[in-house]
């Protein structure tokens, strides 16, 4: 059980409406209930980690977060042995979907390859818009969140940062950084790991991690 007060985070998350082309991910069907159980487990583990930075992505992808309920985690990371967060040989204690639409997501793989090599604590992850935006009638696709969706999602991300007392917010990609800036949040930016950005993403995030360690 986490000792961090997450009431405001949960209140805002559960008040976020789903739409025909932006699926709410938690608690409304069997898959949603599994994701709803995985998210508190993730927050509990991060409470023990005490992360010093929050990495903000754009929105859940249909092969990753939209399946597992956890940002930058596809089934491959969710079921990793040993666990990526705890190092436990039996895994991190997440529930594994029985028939997911995908087992692996490239961005999740690159992110975890990088963060497990950092000297500082594993960062916390969250998207600027936590519903899964997709093309109309095609839940197995991704689309960028609209400005109005980002505006609704930003307070949820800020509530999470406040609950964990995280002051260093890092946007994964310029789109996420711009979205945060338009909503009054100044964030550092790292290159998005997709489309050939993996090496620069790793170098930039490692530099931020080293600077945080130097300031501690």
One Martini backbone bead per residue (centre of mass of N, CA, C, O) as a GRO file, in nm:
protein
  216
    1UNK     BB    1   0.094   0.038   0.025
    2UNK     BB    2   0.070   0.357  -0.023
    3UNK     BB    3   0.182   0.670   0.139
    4UNK     BB    4   0.069   0.832  -0.083
    5UNK     BB    5  -0.135   1.100  -0.177
    6UNK     BB    6  -0.387   1.008  -0.441
    7UNK     BB    7  -0.675   1.131  -0.449
    8UNK     BB    8  -0.657   1.349  -0.671
    9UNK     BB    9  -0.567   1.172  -0.899
   10UNK     BB   10  -0.812   0.977  -0.899
   11UNK     BB   11  -1.031   1.187  -0.933
   12UNK     BB   12  -0.935   1.295  -1.211
   13UNK     BB   13  -0.919   1.031  -1.368
   14UNK     BB   14  -1.229   0.940  -1.321
   15UNK     BB   15  -1.335   1.222  -1.462
   16UNK     BB   16  -1.243   1.126  -1.734
   17UNK     BB   17  -1.365   1.121  -2.039
   18UNK     BB   18  -1.483   0.923  -2.271
   19UNK     BB   19  -1.472   0.841  -2.621
   20UNK     BB   20  -1.498   0.722  -2.939
   21UNK     BB   21  -1.163   0.826  -2.975
   22UNK     BB   22  -1.117   0.795  -2.635
   23UNK     BB   23  -1.016   0.564  -2.419
   24UNK     BB   24  -1.095   0.452  -2.125
   25UNK     BB   25  -0.883   0.230  -1.914
   26UNK     BB   26  -1.055   0.220  -1.630
   27UNK     BB   27  -1.297  -0.008  -1.474
   28UNK     BB   28  -1.542  -0.104  -1.713
   29UNK     BB   29  -1.398  -0.380  -1.751
   30UNK     BB   30  -1.195  -0.640  -1.746
   31UNK     BB   31  -0.953  -0.487  -1.862
   32UNK     BB   32  -0.987  -0.234  -1.685
   33UNK     BB   33  -0.950  -0.380  -1.410
   34UNK     BB   34  -0.664  -0.469  -1.460
   35UNK     BB   35  -0.548  -0.185  -1.495
   36UNK     BB   36  -0.650  -0.086  -1.214
   37UNK     BB   37  -0.456  -0.285  -1.061
   38UNK     BB   38  -0.178  -0.202  -1.182
   39UNK     BB   39  -0.152   0.096  -1.103
   40UNK     BB   40  -0.125   0.071  -0.789
   41UNK     BB   41   0.126  -0.106  -0.805
   42UNK     BB   42   0.305   0.102  -0.939
   43UNK     BB   43   0.274   0.323  -0.719
   44UNK     BB   44   0.388   0.154  -0.492
   45UNK     BB   45   0.668   0.110  -0.613
   46UNK     BB   46   0.735   0.416  -0.648
   47UNK     BB   47   0.723   0.483  -0.348
   48UNK     BB   48   0.988   0.318  -0.295
   49UNK     BB   49   1.177   0.468  -0.502
   50UNK     BB   50   1.166   0.776  -0.525
   51UNK     BB   51   1.135   0.972  -0.755
   52UNK     BB   52   1.289   1.265  -0.937
   53UNK     BB   53   1.127   1.203  -1.207
   54UNK     BB   54   0.895   1.302  -1.473
   55UNK     BB   55   0.775   1.128  -1.749
   56UNK     BB   56   0.624   1.275  -2.039
   57UNK     BB   57   0.398   1.176  -2.249
   58UNK     BB   58   0.134   1.176  -2.467
   59UNK     BB   59   0.003   0.870  -2.511
   60UNK     BB   60  -0.143   0.589  -2.535
   61UNK     BB   61  -0.069   0.280  -2.669
   62UNK     BB   62  -0.205  -0.008  -2.815
   63UNK     BB   63   0.069  -0.191  -2.723
   64UNK     BB   64   0.073  -0.076  -2.422
   65UNK     BB   65  -0.087   0.106  -2.209
   66UNK     BB   66  -0.371   0.006  -2.326
   67UNK     BB   67  -0.309  -0.283  -2.199
   68UNK     BB   68  -0.166  -0.244  -1.896
   69UNK     BB   69  -0.195   0.067  -1.760
   70UNK     BB   70   0.112   0.147  -1.832
   71UNK     BB   71   0.355   0.353  -1.889
   72UNK     BB   72   0.590   0.227  -2.085
   73UNK     BB   73   0.417  -0.065  -2.100
   74UNK     BB   74   0.435  -0.365  -2.203
   75UNK     BB   75   0.417  -0.696  -2.170
   76UNK     BB   76   0.723  -0.735  -2.165
   77UNK     BB   77   0.761  -0.554  -1.906
   78UNK     BB   78   0.542  -0.666  -1.715
   79UNK     BB   79   0.683  -0.980  -1.744
   80UNK     BB   80   0.949  -0.942  -1.633
   81UNK     BB   81   1.258  -1.144  -1.574
   82UNK     BB   82   1.320  -0.957  -1.381
   83UNK     BB   83   1.205  -0.695  -1.240
   84UNK     BB   84   1.239  -0.362  -1.333
   85UNK     BB   85   1.190  -0.236  -1.040
   86UNK     BB   86   1.276  -0.468  -0.816
   87UNK     BB   87   1.439  -0.742  -0.918
   88UNK     BB   88   1.257  -0.970  -0.902
   89UNK     BB   89   1.254  -1.295  -1.017
   90UNK     BB   90   0.914  -1.288  -1.026
   91UNK     BB   91   0.871  -0.991  -1.044
   92UNK     BB   92   0.634  -0.706  -0.995
   93UNK     BB   93   0.315  -0.806  -0.972
   94UNK     BB   94   0.163  -0.817  -1.231
   95UNK     BB   95  -0.095  -0.831  -1.452
   96UNK     BB   96  -0.165  -1.047  -1.725
   97UNK     BB   97  -0.278  -1.052  -2.018
   98UNK     BB   98  -0.431  -1.307  -2.213
   99UNK     BB   99  -0.523  -1.124  -2.501
  100UNK     BB  100  -0.330  -0.935  -2.651
  101UNK     BB  101  -0.264  -0.726  -2.932
  102UNK     BB  102   0.025  -0.699  -2.784
  103UNK     BB  103   0.373  -0.750  -2.653
  104UNK     BB  104   0.514  -0.502  -2.811
  105UNK     BB  105   0.704  -0.187  -2.771
  106UNK     BB  106   0.943   0.019  -2.868
  107UNK     BB  107   0.939   0.255  -2.665
  108UNK     BB  108   0.942   0.081  -2.411
  109UNK     BB  109   1.210  -0.061  -2.463
  110UNK     BB  110   1.391   0.191  -2.471
  111UNK     BB  111   1.325   0.316  -2.199
  112UNK     BB  112   1.412   0.068  -2.021
  113UNK     BB  113   1.701   0.044  -2.123
  114UNK     BB  114   1.774   0.322  -2.001
  115UNK     BB  115   1.669   0.336  -1.695
  116UNK     BB  116   1.830   0.076  -1.593
  117UNK     BB  117   2.118   0.252  -1.636
  118UNK     BB  118   2.077   0.437  -1.420
  119UNK     BB  119   2.188   0.574  -1.115
  120UNK     BB  120   1.926   0.655  -1.049
  121UNK     BB  121   1.615   0.649  -1.008
  122UNK     BB  122   1.340   0.551  -1.130
  123UNK     BB  123   1.125   0.688  -1.315
  124UNK     BB  124   0.836   0.839  -1.373
  125UNK     BB  125   0.528   0.770  -1.552
  126UNK     BB  126   0.332   0.980  -1.789
  127UNK     BB  127   0.067   1.115  -1.956
  128UNK     BB  128  -0.090   1.397  -2.079
  129UNK     BB  129  -0.300   1.169  -2.195
  130UNK     BB  130  -0.473   0.880  -2.058
  131UNK     BB  131  -0.612   0.826  -2.294
  132UNK     BB  132  -0.696   0.643  -2.596
  133UNK     BB  133  -0.612   0.764  -2.896
  134UNK     BB  134  -0.809   0.713  -3.198
  135UNK     BB  135  -0.941   0.605  -3.463
  136UNK     BB  136  -1.236   0.580  -3.581
  137UNK     BB  137  -1.315   0.244  -3.513
  138UNK     BB  138  -0.979   0.209  -3.428
  139UNK     BB  139  -0.823   0.076  -3.150
  140UNK     BB  140  -0.552  -0.022  -3.333
  141UNK     BB  141  -0.473   0.285  -3.291
  142UNK     BB  142  -0.312   0.605  -3.329
  143UNK     BB  143  -0.338   0.941  -3.193
  144UNK     BB  144  -0.321   1.252  -3.138
  145UNK     BB  145  -0.386   1.470  -2.913
  146UNK     BB  146  -0.580   1.716  -2.837
  147UNK     BB  147  -0.587   2.016  -2.693
  148UNK     BB  148  -0.835   1.952  -2.512
  149UNK     BB  149  -0.718   1.689  -2.394
  150UNK     BB  150  -0.463   1.804  -2.269
  151UNK     BB  151  -0.607   1.998  -2.074
  152UNK     BB  152  -0.745   1.760  -1.915
  153UNK     BB  153  -0.470   1.597  -1.846
  154UNK     BB  154  -0.265   1.781  -1.694
  155UNK     BB  155  -0.375   1.775  -1.393
  156UNK     BB  156  -0.300   1.477  -1.350
  157UNK     BB  157   0.004   1.498  -1.378
  158UNK     BB  158   0.038   1.714  -1.151
  159UNK     BB  159  -0.081   1.542  -0.922
  160UNK     BB  160   0.140   1.328  -0.934
  161UNK     BB  161   0.381   1.510  -0.880
  162UNK     BB  162   0.278   1.617  -0.607
  163UNK     BB  163   0.249   1.347  -0.454
  164UNK     BB  164   0.578   1.287  -0.514
  165UNK     BB  165   0.750   1.547  -0.513
  166UNK     BB  166   0.799   1.643  -0.820
  167UNK     BB  167   1.005   1.887  -1.004
  168UNK     BB  168   1.106   1.703  -1.244
  169UNK     BB  169   1.007   1.760  -1.576
  170UNK     BB  170   0.990   1.531  -1.859
  171UNK     BB  171   0.972   1.548  -2.198
  172UNK     BB  172   0.873   1.322  -2.456
  173UNK     BB  173   0.916   1.541  -2.660
  174UNK     BB  174   0.808   1.831  -2.813
  175UNK     BB  175   0.504   1.789  -2.794
  176UNK     BB  176   0.492   1.759  -2.488
  177UNK     BB  177   0.629   2.025  -2.421
  178UNK     BB  178   0.426   2.212  -2.565
  179UNK     BB  179   0.176   2.120  -2.410
  180UNK     BB  180   0.275   2.208  -2.135
  181UNK     BB  181   0.328   2.507  -2.198
  182UNK     BB  182   0.026   2.572  -2.279
  183UNK     BB  183  -0.035   2.477  -1.956
  184UNK     BB  184   0.203   2.610  -1.765
  185UNK     BB  185   0.451   2.397  -1.818
  186UNK     BB  186   0.777   2.348  -1.733
  187UNK     BB  187   0.998   2.151  -1.943
  188UNK     BB  188   1.193   1.926  -2.019
  189UNK     BB  189   1.369   1.773  -2.304
  190UNK     BB  190   1.345   1.474  -2.496
  191UNK     BB  191   1.391   1.253  -2.716
  192UNK     BB  192   1.217   1.059  -2.897
  193UNK     BB  193   1.265   0.710  -2.948
  194UNK     BB  194   1.147   0.726  -3.208
  195UNK     BB  195   1.270   0.728  -3.517
  196UNK     BB  196   1.592   0.723  -3.422
  197UNK     BB  197   1.599   0.840  -3.096
  198UNK     BB  198   1.742   0.653  -2.883
  199UNK     BB  199   2.029   0.769  -2.834
  200UNK     BB  200   1.947   1.058  -2.753
  201UNK     BB  201   1.759   0.990  -2.527
  202UNK     BB  202   1.972   0.851  -2.348
  203UNK     BB  203   2.170   1.090  -2.324
  204UNK     BB  204   1.973   1.301  -2.204
  205UNK     BB  205   1.873   1.140  -1.956
  206UNK     BB  206   2.149   1.088  -1.829
  207UNK     BB  207   2.218   1.386  -1.781
  208UNK     BB  208   1.985   1.450  -1.590
  209UNK     BB  209   2.056   1.237  -1.379
  210UNK     BB  210   2.340   1.349  -1.311
  211UNK     BB  211   2.242   1.629  -1.217
  212UNK     BB  212   2.068   1.527  -0.981
  213UNK     BB  213   2.300   1.391  -0.830
  214UNK     BB  214   2.477   1.649  -0.796
  215UNK     BB  215   2.237   1.804  -0.626
  216UNK     BB  216   2.215   1.595  -0.368
   0.00000   0.00000   0.00000
